[in-house]
Amino acid sequence: MSHNCIVVNLDRCTGCFGCEIACKMENNVALGQRWSKVFTVGPVGEYPNMTRYALPTMCQQCKDAPCVHVCPTGASYRDSNTNVVLVDKEKCIGCKYCMMACPYGVRSWNKTEKCVEKCTLCGQLTSAGKLPACVKSCAAGARFYGDLDDPNSDVSKELAKYPAEAVHTLEDQGNGPCMHYILSTSIGQWQARIQPRRKPQTAAYPEAN
């Protein structure tokens, strides 16, 4: 079974927010909501050796997705054909259990449709052999899409260019996030967990203000 994912090379990412905009335009994401979120991590370290970097986040396509486990109606599910975690809006009852279960705070509540939404890896595009909107539009060429289990995929080839210490995932709480990030030590000091800057949040990756 494939594990389609996105790899973000943070050595290249400029934090331009182009991925957020491309995602909203392609998927008609509601005003005030984001399926793709770019955070600024840092500065970390001690002066003068301080670093900061942009960290784009989206559904991490977990191998053992907690959102799927807690959904009482099966609205959050793993597609049997693509292995991608999705949301069936027709089955969603708005309990928001999946939003609470997600370790990364990457699910959104659509007030108009009264259902939960999230990144779908642009299935409407990838099913036609195209790239997800965020990958195609990345001006810095920092985003890659493909099957993590295929050594010939774009994501596997990009990851193979870097040593193990430069390859990261968001904090794994037993759910096995599939999205990978590349950050060389010469560029920044990896932080697996974003710390809230203001009031505490229920998610490890709080909504930006």
DATALIN-V141492 format. One record per residue. N is the residue number from 1. RES is the residue in one letter. PHI is phi in degrees with one decimal (999 if undefined). OMEGA is omega in radians with two decimals (NA if undefined). Layout:
n->[N,N]
res->[RES,RES]
phi->[PHI,PHI]
omega->[OMEGA,OMEGA]
This chain:
n->[1,2,3,4,5,6,7,8,9,10,11,12,13,14,15,16,17,18,19,20,21,22,23,24,25,26,27,28,29,30,31,32,33,34,35,36,37,38,39,40,41,42,43,44,45,46,47,48,49,50,51,52,53,54,55,56,57,58,59,60,61,62,63,64,65,66,67,68,69,70,71,72,73,74,75,76,77,78,79,80,81,82,83,84,85,86,87,88,89,90,91,92,93,94,95,96,97,98,99,100,101,102,103,104,105,106,107,108,109,110,111,112,113,114,115,116,117,118,119,120,121,122,123,124,125,126,127,128,129,130,131,132,133,134,135,136,137,138,139,140,141,142,143,144,145,146,147,148,149,150,151,152,153,154,155,156,157,158,159,160,161,162,163,164,165,166,167,168,169,170,171,172,173,174,175,176,177,178,179,180,181,182,183,184,185,186,187,188,189,190,191,192,193,194,195,196,197,198,199,200,201,202,203,204,205,206,207,208,209]
res->[M,S,H,N,C,I,V,V,N,L,D,R,C,T,G,C,F,G,C,E,I,A,C,K,M,E,N,N,V,A,L,G,Q,R,W,S,K,V,F,T,V,G,P,V,G,E,Y,P,N,M,T,R,Y,A,L,P,T,M,C,Q,Q,C,K,D,A,P,C,V,H,V,C,P,T,G,A,S,Y,R,D,S,N,T,N,V,V,L,V,D,K,E,K,C,I,G,C,K,Y,C,M,M,A,C,P,Y,G,V,R,S,W,N,K,T,E,K,C,V,E,K,C,T,L,C,G,Q,L,T,S,A,G,K,L,P,A,C,V,K,S,C,A,A,G,A,R,F,Y,G,D,L,D,D,P,N,S,D,V,S,K,E,L,A,K,Y,P,A,E,A,V,H,T,L,E,D,Q,G,N,G,P,C,M,H,Y,I,L,S,T,S,I,G,Q,W,Q,A,R,I,Q,P,R,R,K,P,Q,T,A,A,Y,P,E,A,N]
phi->[999,-76.1,-126.2,-69.7,-155.8,-117.9,-109.1,-113.8,-88.9,-72.0,-63.4,-101.8,-60.5,-101.5,68.8,-81.2,70.5,-61.6,-66.6,-62.0,-65.8,-61.4,-64.7,-63.6,-71.2,-69.8,-105.5,53.3,-70.6,-59.7,-57.2,89.0,-112.8,-140.8,-88.3,-118.6,-126.8,-109.5,-106.4,-106.0,-100.2,107.0,-71.6,-124.0,99.8,-121.3,-58.5,-93.7,-93.6,-118.8,-134.4,-150.3,-154.2,-84.6,-129.0,-73.1,-127.0,-160.2,-51.6,-88.4,47.5,-58.6,-66.3,-122.4,-70.7,-64.0,-63.5,-70.6,-65.2,-88.9,-67.8,-77.8,-113.5,82.7,-65.7,-89.8,-149.3,-105.6,-62.8,-69.0,-91.4,-104.9,68.9,-90.4,-77.2,-133.8,-126.0,-91.5,-61.6,-67.3,-96.0,-70.8,-105.1,76.5,-73.9,65.9,-59.1,-65.8,-65.8,-73.4,-78.7,-66.6,-70.8,-115.9,60.2,-105.8,-102.9,-121.3,-103.8,-88.8,-65.7,-70.7,-88.5,54.8,-154.7,-88.8,-133.1,-169.5,-57.1,-111.0,58.5,49.0,-55.3,-66.0,-95.4,-66.2,-67.1,-101.7,82.5,-100.5,-88.0,-57.0,-57.0,-66.5,-71.5,-62.7,-90.2,-63.8,-66.6,-91.7,63.7,-94.8,-115.8,-134.0,-128.0,166.2,-89.9,-62.0,-89.6,-102.1,-64.0,-95.6,-76.4,-60.5,-68.3,-66.9,-65.1,-68.0,-64.0,-67.2,-77.6,-120.1,-69.4,-57.0,-70.4,-98.6,-105.0,-136.8,-130.8,-64.0,-50.8,-87.9,-105.3,93.8,-93.7,66.2,-62.2,-91.1,-66.6,-121.1,-126.0,-108.7,-145.3,-74.8,-63.2,-73.6,-98.7,-167.0,-100.4,-61.2,-120.7,-72.5,-137.3,-84.3,-91.6,-57.8,-90.0,-119.6,-74.5,-59.9,-116.8,-77.4,-103.0,-69.5,-121.5,-66.7,-65.2,-69.6,-93.4]
omega->[-3.09,3.03,3.13,-3.08,3.05,3.02,3.12,3.09,-3.07,3.04,-3.11,-3.03,-3.13,-3.12,-3.08,-3.14,3.11,3.14,3.10,-3.10,-3.14,3.13,-3.11,-3.11,-3.10,-3.02,3.11,-3.12,-3.06,3.11,3.14,-3.14,3.10,3.01,3.08,-3.06,3.12,3.11,3.00,-3.13,3.12,0.09,3.09,-3.12,-3.14,-3.14,0.12,-3.11,-3.11,3.14,3.01,3.14,3.08,3.14,3.06,3.10,3.11,3.07,-3.06,3.09,-3.07,3.11,3.09,-2.95,3.13,-3.14,3.12,-3.10,-3.02,-3.08,-3.06,-3.07,-3.08,3.12,3.01,-3.03,3.06,-3.11,-3.07,-3.12,-3.07,-3.09,-3.14,3.09,-3.07,3.07,3.05,-3.06,-3.12,-3.11,-3.08,-3.14,3.07,3.14,3.10,3.08,-3.11,3.12,3.12,-3.09,-3.11,-3.12,-2.98,3.08,-3.04,3.08,-3.08,3.11,3.10,-3.06,-3.10,-3.11,3.13,3.11,3.12,3.11,3.08,3.07,3.13,-2.99,3.14,-3.14,3.13,3.12,-3.07,3.10,3.12,3.10,3.14,3.13,3.01,-3.06,-3.10,3.13,-3.11,-3.02,-3.06,-3.07,-3.10,-3.09,-3.05,-3.05,-3.11,-3.13,3.07,-3.11,-3.12,-3.11,3.13,-3.10,3.14,-3.14,3.13,-3.11,-3.13,3.13,3.14,3.14,-3.10,-3.12,-2.99,3.08,-3.07,-3.10,3.12,-3.11,-3.02,2.92,3.00,-3.03,-3.13,3.12,-3.12,-3.10,3.07,3.11,-3.10,3.14,-3.13,3.13,3.07,3.07,3.13,-3.12,3.12,-3.12,-3.09,3.10,-3.04,3.06,-3.06,-3.07,3.11,3.12,3.11,-3.14,-3.11,-3.10,3.13,3.14,3.11,-3.13,3.13,-3.11,-3.00,3.06,-3.14,3.13,NA]
